[in-house]
Amino acid sequence: MYIPRTILILIVVIYLLFLVSVDWINQPTGAWYRPFFLGLLIILVASWAHRGRDSDEP
Protein backbone atom coordinates (compact mmCIF):
# COMPACT_ATOMS: atom_id res chain seq x y z
CA MET A 1 0.00 0.00 0.00
CA TYR A 2 1.43 3.33 -1.07
CA ILE A 3 1.04 6.29 1.26
CA PRO A 4 1.87 9.66 -0.33
CA ARG A 5 4.64 11.60 1.37
CA THR A 6 2.33 14.57 1.98
CA ILE A 7 -0.19 12.47 3.88
CA LEU A 8 2.48 10.73 5.92
CA ILE A 9 4.07 14.03 6.97
CA LEU A 10 0.66 15.49 7.79
CA ILE A 11 -0.24 12.51 10.00
CA VAL A 12 3.04 12.76 11.93
CA VAL A 13 2.71 16.52 12.43
CA ILE A 14 -0.91 16.23 13.60
CA TYR A 15 0.07 13.49 16.04
CA LEU A 16 2.85 15.65 17.49
CA LEU A 17 0.50 18.64 17.67
CA PHE A 18 -2.00 16.56 19.62
CA LEU A 19 0.66 15.53 22.16
CA VAL A 20 1.75 19.14 22.66
CA SER A 21 -1.77 20.54 22.82
CA VAL A 22 -2.74 18.23 25.69
CA ASP A 23 -0.04 19.86 27.82
CA TRP A 24 -1.08 23.34 26.69
CA ILE A 25 -4.70 22.77 27.68
CA ASN A 26 -3.64 21.96 31.24
CA GLN A 27 -1.58 25.16 31.58
CA PRO A 28 -3.75 28.08 32.71
CA THR A 29 -1.15 30.64 31.61
CA GLY A 30 0.16 30.73 28.12
CA ALA A 31 -0.09 32.49 24.80
CA TRP A 32 -3.48 32.19 23.11
CA TYR A 33 -1.91 32.15 19.64
CA ARG A 34 0.21 28.99 20.05
CA PRO A 35 -2.33 26.61 18.46
CA PHE A 36 -2.77 29.00 15.54
CA PHE A 37 0.99 29.24 15.06
CA LEU A 38 1.25 25.46 14.96
CA GLY A 39 -1.68 25.28 12.55
CA LEU A 40 0.20 27.63 10.25
CA LEU A 41 3.27 25.44 10.64
CA ILE A 42 1.24 22.38 9.58
CA ILE A 43 0.04 24.22 6.47
CA LEU A 44 3.58 25.28 5.58
CA VAL A 45 4.97 21.76 6.02
CA ALA A 46 2.18 20.26 3.90
CA SER A 47 2.68 22.82 1.14
CA TRP A 48 6.44 22.21 1.19
CA ALA A 49 5.93 18.47 0.91
CA HIS A 50 3.41 18.93 -1.93
CA ARG A 51 5.50 21.39 -3.98
CA GLY A 52 7.14 18.88 -6.31
CA ARG A 53 4.07 16.97 -7.41
CA ASP A 54 2.48 17.31 -10.83
CA SER A 55 -1.18 18.21 -11.03
CA ASP A 56 -2.05 14.93 -12.80
CA GLU A 57 -0.60 12.67 -10.10
CA PRO A 58 -3.09 11.00 -7.72
N, C-alpha and C positions, 0 to 999 in steps of 0.2 A: 504494500500500500504506500503510495507516494503522498507525502505531506509537503505542500509548498513551503518554502523557506519563510515567506511572509507570515503565514499562519502559525508556524512553529515559534517564531520570534514573538508574535503577538501573544500566544498562550503563555510563554515563559514570563513575559513582562507583566501580564495581568496577574499571574500567580504571585509574582514578587510584590506587586502593588497591593494585593490582598493581604499578604503577610505584614506589610508595613502599615497598612491602614488600620488593622486591628489594634496595633499599639497606639496609633494616633487617636483613635476613638476613646481610648481609656485615659488619655492625657487631657485634663481640663484646660490647661494653658497651651497655646500653640498658635501658629499662624493659620488663618482660615483659608489661605490660598494654596496650601501644600497639595491637596488633592487635585486642584486645577492645574498646578504646575506639572504634576506627574501625568495627568491626562494629556497635556501638551507633549510631554516627553514620549508617551506611547504613540501619539500621532506622528511625531517626527521619526521615531524608530521604524514604524510601519512604512512610512513614505520612503525612507532611505532603503529599506529592504525591497521595496517594490519598484525602485527606480529603473532597474535594468531589464524589466520584462517588456516584451512586445504586447501590443494591444490584442493580438489574436491568440495569445497563449491562454490556456484554461486557468 
